[in-house]
Amino acid sequence: MQGSTISFAGICFLLLLAGCSSNPFPQGERLYAYHCGNCYMPDGSGLEGLIPPLAQSDFLRQYPEQIPCIIRHGLKGTVVVNGKTYAQEMAAIADLNHFEITNIINYIHFAWGNDLEYRTVPEVQAALENCTPLPSSEK
């Protein structure tokens, strides 16, 4: 009887470990890979000189309220990220709902060494309802 209790406890422990992932936002990662990964690269590094990086990006920290709007509506004009100016237009992803946008943002906020704030669905929904252009963009 004691052996079966230990075996059961061991199986439960292994299942618990299997549920622990280094990525707490798997849906956000899948959505990012599908919608964003081609331009921003799987590692968030962007495309040198054309697409700004998301990994270790000061822009994400500086404009948290605009990020949901940029994902939903795209971006025209110039932005400065980590001291470099980028002018490549970002296409809108209008078919994403606020839950999906929240998942993408949270994945980006905790991927590639980023350590940014967790965003809630109500925060993202409120940001989407109050979109304002970036100071330096021509959105």
Backbone as CSV, one residue per row, in Angstrom:
resi,resn,N_x,N_y,N_z,CA_x,CA_y,CA_z,C_x,C_y,C_z
1,MET,0.825,-1.198,0.000,0.000,0.000,0.000,0.863,1.255,0.000
2,GLN,1.924,1.238,0.799,2.784,2.407,0.887,3.476,2.667,-0.452
3,GLY,3.868,1.615,-1.165,4.507,1.757,-2.469,3.595,2.408,-3.486
4,SER,2.311,2.056,-3.458,1.383,2.648,-4.417,1.123,4.114,-4.084
5,THR,1.155,4.471,-2.803,0.984,5.864,-2.393,2.164,6.693,-2.882
6,ILE,3.363,6.139,-2.732,4.561,6.855,-3.196,4.526,6.990,-4.713
7,SER,4.132,5.925,-5.419,4.047,5.978,-6.883,3.021,7.011,-7.327
8,PHE,1.863,7.035,-6.674,0.824,8.001,-7.005,1.338,9.429,-6.769
9,ALA,2.006,9.648,-5.643,2.555,10.969,-5.336,3.604,11.364,-6.368
10,GLY,4.422,10.408,-6.795,5.435,10.689,-7.806,4.826,11.072,-9.145
11,ILE,3.758,10.366,-9.531,3.077,10.674,-10.785,2.451,12.063,-10.716
12,CYS,1.831,12.382,-9.588,1.230,13.712,-9.416,2.297,14.802,-9.508
13,PHE,3.440,14.564,-8.906,4.535,15.526,-8.940,5.018,15.733,-10.377
14,LEU,5.168,14.645,-11.140,5.610,14.757,-12.533,4.584,15.498,-13.383
15,LEU,3.303,15.250,-13.150,2.262,15.973,-13.879,2.286,17.461,-13.539
16,LEU,2.518,17.759,-12.278,2.615,19.147,-11.853,3.790,19.830,-12.539
17,LEU,4.932,19.157,-12.594,6.097,19.726,-13.264,5.845,19.907,-14.759
18,ALA,5.162,18.976,-15.362,4.869,19.077,-16.796,3.978,20.276,-17.080
19,GLY,3.110,20.615,-16.147,2.231,21.766,-16.313,2.952,23.082,-16.132
20,CYS,4.104,23.057,-15.479,4.892,24.263,-15.289,5.692,24.501,-16.563
21,SER,5.526,25.633,-17.137,6.206,25.936,-18.389,7.045,27.172,-18.211
22,SER,8.111,27.269,-18.969,8.916,28.477,-18.919,8.169,29.626,-19.593
23,ASN,7.124,29.317,-20.354,6.304,30.324,-21.001,4.892,30.269,-20.421
24,PRO,4.538,31.243,-19.592,3.192,31.235,-19.020,2.115,31.733,-19.991
25,PHE,2.507,32.108,-21.221,1.560,32.658,-22.190,1.630,31.899,-23.520
26,PRO,1.284,30.597,-23.508,1.408,29.820,-24.752,0.485,30.313,-25.868
27,GLN,-0.722,30.775,-25.534,-1.602,31.294,-26.579,-1.005,32.573,-27.163
28,GLY,-0.469,33.423,-26.307,0.180,34.647,-26.784,1.355,34.339,-27.691
29,GLU,2.102,33.296,-27.346,3.239,32.906,-28.183,2.755,32.427,-29.552
30,ARG,1.703,31.619,-29.581,1.167,31.134,-30.858,0.628,32.293,-31.707
31,LEU,-0.102,33.201,-31.075,-0.631,34.355,-31.803,0.492,35.253,-32.315
32,TYR,1.510,35.441,-31.484,2.677,36.232,-31.903,3.349,35.572,-33.103
33,ALA,3.582,34.278,-33.028,4.251,33.570,-34.122,3.463,33.711,-35.422
34,TYR,2.155,33.620,-35.335,1.313,33.682,-36.529,1.207,35.103,-37.092
35,HIS,0.974,36.089,-36.222,0.693,37.447,-36.677,1.908,38.369,-36.713
36,CYS,2.900,38.125,-35.888,3.986,39.091,-35.705,5.377,38.552,-36.032
37,GLY,5.550,37.252,-35.894,6.871,36.645,-35.966,7.619,36.853,-37.268
38,ASN,6.909,36.965,-38.398,7.603,37.156,-39.670,8.352,38.482,-39.730
39,CYS,7.794,39.509,-39.144,8.450,40.821,-39.172,9.356,41.040,-37.958
40,TYR,8.856,40.711,-36.783,9.598,40.983,-35.562,10.528,39.845,-35.156
41,MET,10.501,38.761,-35.941,11.351,37.587,-35.761,10.918,36.777,-34.537
42,PRO,11.153,35.476,-34.564,10.777,34.623,-33.429,11.445,35.030,-32.112
43,ASP,12.599,35.679,-32.197,13.305,36.092,-30.981,13.070,37.553,-30.617
44,GLY,12.154,38.229,-31.313,11.822,39.617,-30.999,12.876,40.625,-31.419
45,SER,13.838,40.228,-32.243,14.946,41.115,-32.598,14.610,42.100,-33.707
46,GLY,13.473,41.927,-34.396,13.115,42.809,-35.497,13.998,42.576,-36.708
47,LEU,13.901,43.459,-37.684,14.747,43.393,-38.882,15.622,44.636,-38.900
48,GLU,16.896,44.423,-38.827,17.883,45.507,-38.747,17.550,46.664,-39.682
49,GLY,17.332,47.830,-39.118,17.089,49.035,-39.889,15.665,49.208,-40.405
50,LEU,14.858,48.147,-40.407,13.493,48.239,-40.926,12.422,48.086,-39.857
51,ILE,12.516,47.013,-39.096,11.505,46.681,-38.083,12.184,46.755,-36.716
52,PRO,11.642,47.558,-35.801,12.301,47.699,-34.494,12.220,46.425,-33.661
53,PRO,13.155,46.273,-32.746,13.109,45.103,-31.867,12.011,45.236,-30.818
54,LEU,11.504,44.093,-30.398,10.604,44.033,-29.243,11.370,43.547,-28.018
55,ALA,12.433,42.794,-28.253,13.279,42.317,-27.159,14.059,43.499,-26.598
56,GLN,13.938,43.685,-25.297,14.648,44.772,-24.606,14.323,46.139,-25.217
57,SER,13.065,46.342,-25.573,12.627,47.563,-26.240,12.191,48.628,-25.237
58,ASP,12.821,49.796,-25.311,12.398,50.900,-24.455,11.029,51.434,-24.865
59,PHE,10.666,51.240,-26.125,9.378,51.698,-26.651,8.214,51.033,-25.925
60,LEU,8.324,49.739,-25.669,7.257,49.020,-24.964,7.033,49.586,-23.567
61,ARG,8.117,49.935,-22.920,8.031,50.493,-21.563,7.492,51.923,-21.593
62,GLN,7.860,52.671,-22.629,7.502,54.088,-22.716,6.042,54.319,-23.126
63,TYR,5.471,53.432,-23.945,4.134,53.648,-24.486,3.196,52.464,-24.230
64,PRO,3.015,52.049,-22.993,2.201,50.859,-22.732,0.740,51.009,-23.152
65,GLU,0.183,52.195,-23.076,-1.226,52.384,-23.424,-1.448,52.361,-24.927
66,GLN,-0.423,52.659,-25.715,-0.584,52.677,-27.166,-0.344,51.317,-27.813
67,ILE,0.317,50.399,-27.129,0.656,49.106,-27.732,-0.590,48.351,-28.220
68,PRO,-1.663,48.254,-27.431,-2.865,47.570,-27.953,-3.399,48.232,-29.223
69,CYS,-3.360,49.554,-29.261,-3.863,50.301,-30.416,-2.982,50.077,-31.641
70,ILE,-1.682,49.999,-31.430,-0.765,49.750,-32.539,-1.013,48.364,-33.118
71,ILE,-1.223,47.387,-32.250,-1.505,46.031,-32.737,-2.813,46.034,-33.529
72,ARG,-3.846,46.640,-33.007,-5.166,46.620,-33.662,-5.222,47.474,-34.926
73,HIS,-4.622,48.699,-34.873,-4.789,49.671,-35.957,-3.551,49.867,-36.825
74,GLY,-2.430,49.274,-36.451,-1.199,49.464,-37.204,-0.533,50.779,-36.833
75,LEU,0.507,51.111,-37.578,1.270,52.324,-37.274,1.918,52.849,-38.542
76,LYS,1.748,54.142,-38.783,2.425,54.840,-39.877,3.271,55.928,-39.247
77,GLY,4.292,56.328,-39.931,5.153,57.379,-39.419,6.407,56.787,-38.814
78,THR,7.100,57.599,-38.077,8.366,57.153,-37.495,8.232,56.909,-36.005
79,VAL,9.031,55.979,-35.518,9.147,55.720,-34.088,10.628,55.575,-33.763
80,VAL,10.970,55.896,-32.539,12.340,55.733,-32.069,12.336,54.626,-31.030
81,VAL,13.138,53.603,-31.282,13.247,52.463,-30.382,14.717,52.253,-30.063
82,ASN,15.023,52.279,-28.788,16.403,52.101,-28.323,17.365,53.041,-29.044
83,GLY,16.912,54.274,-29.275,17.768,55.291,-29.879,17.848,55.270,-31.389
84,LYS,17.169,54.340,-32.053,17.195,54.264,-33.514,15.813,54.596,-34.072
85,THR,15.783,55.291,-35.204,14.534,55.688,-35.834,14.123,54.650,-36.873
86,TYR,12.839,54.292,-36.841,12.261,53.322,-37.778,11.061,53.968,-38.449
87,ALA,10.923,53.757,-39.751,9.829,54.369,-40.494,8.984,53.348,-41.250
88,GLN,9.259,52.078,-41.088,8.491,51.037,-41.790,7.060,50.993,-41.235
89,GLU,6.080,51.034,-42.108,4.680,50.967,-41.688,4.382,49.588,-41.096
90,MET,3.615,49.575,-40.012,3.163,48.316,-39.429,1.699,48.126,-39.800
91,ALA,1.398,46.988,-40.385,0.018,46.692,-40.784,-0.867,46.463,-39.564
92,ALA,-2.118,46.828,-39.692,-3.111,46.580,-38.642,-3.448,45.097,-38.587
93,ILE,-3.798,44.636,-37.407,-4.312,43.273,-37.237,-5.702,43.427,-36.620
94,ALA,-6.615,43.926,-37.428,-7.940,44.325,-36.958,-8.813,43.164,-36.502
95,ASP,-8.513,41.942,-36.931,-9.379,40.813,-36.578,-9.079,40.220,-35.205
96,LEU,-8.061,40.707,-34.515,-7.770,40.203,-33.166,-8.712,40.837,-32.156
97,ASN,-9.238,40.028,-31.247,-10.077,40.597,-30.188,-9.192,41.037,-29.014
98,HIS,-9.801,41.685,-28.036,-9.008,42.228,-26.930,-8.363,41.139,-26.070
99,PHE,-8.951,39.950,-26.026,-8.331,38.841,-25.298,-7.043,38.406,-25.997
100,GLU,-7.116,38.287,-27.316,-5.943,37.871,-28.091,-4.836,38.919,-28.028
101,ILE,-5.205,40.178,-28.118,-4.210,41.255,-28.023,-3.549,41.232,-26.652
102,THR,-4.332,41.011,-25.606,-3.770,40.919,-24.247,-2.779,39.773,-24.157
103,ASN,-3.122,38.635,-24.736,-2.209,37.488,-24.716,-0.909,37.787,-25.444
104,ILE,-0.989,38.430,-26.593,0.228,38.787,-27.328,1.083,39.741,-26.507
105,ILE,0.461,40.761,-25.951,1.213,41.745,-25.159,1.899,41.077,-23.977
106,ASN,1.180,40.239,-23.254,1.799,39.582,-22.096,2.918,38.641,-22.517
107,TYR,2.758,37.961,-23.625,3.861,37.127,-24.112,5.088,37.990,-24.395
108,ILE,4.895,39.082,-25.140,6.012,39.985,-25.467,6.626,40.574,-24.205
109,HIS,5.801,40.939,-23.253,6.293,41.569,-22.025,7.192,40.659,-21.193
110,PHE,7.069,39.349,-21.382,7.867,38.422,-20.566,8.797,37.538,-21.391
111,ALA,8.860,37.760,-22.698,9.736,36.960,-23.569,11.073,37.677,-23.769
112,TRP,12.070,36.931,-24.162,13.366,37.452,-24.618,14.064,38.354,-23.601
113,GLY,13.880,38.095,-22.338,14.507,38.901,-21.295,13.732,40.146,-20.917
114,ASN,12.585,40.387,-21.571,11.754,41.529,-21.175,11.172,41.263,-19.791
115,ASP,11.067,42.279,-19.015,10.485,42.182,-17.680,9.553,43.370,-17.494
116,LEU,8.436,43.335,-18.220,7.489,44.439,-18.203,6.240,44.036,-17.440
117,GLU,5.377,44.999,-17.231,4.164,44.763,-16.451,3.188,43.818,-17.133
118,TYR,2.547,43.002,-16.320,1.450,42.154,-16.787,0.270,43.061,-17.122
119,ARG,-0.377,42.833,-18.253,-1.551,43.616,-18.652,-2.794,42.759,-18.523
120,THR,-3.854,43.330,-17.980,-5.117,42.612,-17.830,-6.012,42.894,-19.043
121,VAL,-6.997,42.037,-19.239,-7.948,42.217,-20.334,-8.682,43.557,-20.195
122,PRO,-9.190,43.929,-19.001,-9.859,45.231,-18.898,-8.930,46.414,-19.218
123,GLU,-7.653,46.327,-18.858,-6.706,47.399,-19.187,-6.536,47.530,-20.698
124,VAL,-6.394,46.414,-21.365,-6.215,46.436,-22.821,-7.497,46.913,-23.501
125,GLN,-8.636,46.454,-23.023,-9.914,46.887,-23.600,-10.088,48.398,-23.440
126,ALA,-9.750,48.928,-22.270,-9.844,50.375,-22.045,-8.888,51.133,-22.963
127,ALA,-7.677,50.621,-23.122,-6.724,51.265,-24.027,-7.264,51.280,-25.458
128,LEU,-7.883,50.183,-25.882,-8.437,50.096,-27.235,-9.604,51.064,-27.434
129,GLU,-10.325,51.340,-26.386,-11.452,52.275,-26.470,-10.993,53.726,-26.475
130,ASN,-9.740,53.964,-26.080,-9.221,55.331,-25.956,-7.926,55.516,-26.728
131,CYS,-7.840,54.970,-27.920,-6.605,55.049,-28.700,-6.250,56.498,-29.016
132,THR,-4.996,56.817,-28.784,-4.469,58.136,-29.137,-3.188,57.916,-29.939
133,PRO,-2.903,58.815,-30.866,-1.674,58.652,-31.647,-0.435,58.890,-30.795
134,LEU,0.636,58.284,-31.205,1.921,58.515,-30.551,2.377,59.929,-30.852
135,PRO,3.106,60.561,-29.942,3.564,61.936,-30.190,4.397,62.087,-31.462
136,SER,5.220,61.079,-31.808,6.112,61.244,-32.951,5.626,60.536,-34.199
137,SER,4.446,59.959,-34.170,3.983,59.218,-35.344,2.967,60.029,-36.134
138,GLU,2.726,59.577,-37.350,1.708,60.189,-38.198,0.549,59.240,-38.376
139,LYS,0.191,58.503,-37.363,-0.830,57.446,-37.444,-2.092,57.908,-38.077
